Amino acid sequence: MKIMKAFILSSAVLYMIGASSCTKCKVCTKPSQAETRFCEKDYSSKTEYGLIIDIAEASGFTCKSSI
């Protein structure tokens, strides 16, 4: 029972840390290319940010959310 409570508490704390993240970023990788990071704060709108991620993925990059 204590293990379950500790797990739930740990999960809640980690979720809160992740949810309060200041910047939403994606790290995009492609073989034989340097890793590229795109952060929402660097673009004037969420639409523009989403578009650049779509372009990167269409160019063969694999994009994942960064921590």
N, C-alpha and C positions, 0 to 999 in steps of 0.2 A: 504494500500500500504506500509506503514512504517513497519507494522508487517511482511509482506512478505519479505521485504528487510532485516530486522533484522534476520529473520529465515534463509535466504540464507547465510547471513554473518556468523551467528553462526555455521551453518552446515559446511561451508568452513573451518572455524577455527578449528573445532573439527576434520574434515577429515585430515587437515594438521598435527595436533598433533598426530593423530593415525598413519598416514603414515610415520611420522618421528621417530616412535618408534625405539629405539636402538636394542631391542631384541624381537625376535619372540618366544613366549612361548605358551604352552598349559597346561591347568589345567585339570587333569584327576581325576575323582571321581568314587567310587564304594561303594555300601552299606557295612557298617562295616569295611571299610578300610580308612586309612588316605588319605587325599587329596595329590596328587602328581603333581609336576610342572616339565615339560620338556621344556627346552629352547634350541633353535637352536645353540646358541653360545657354548653350552656344548658338541657338537658333531663335529666330523671332517668334516662332509659333510651333505648336505641337504638330501641325500639318507639315511644316517645313522639315522638322526633325524626323517625322515618319517617312517623308519622301526620301531623305538622304539614306535612311536605313534600307528602304526598298531598292534604291539605286545600287547600294553596296551589295545587297543580296542578289540582285539581278546580274551583277558583275562577277559573281562567283564567290563572294565572301560569305562566311557563316557568322552570323551575329548572335551573341548571347548577352543577356543582362549582366552587368558587372555588380559586384558586391560593394 
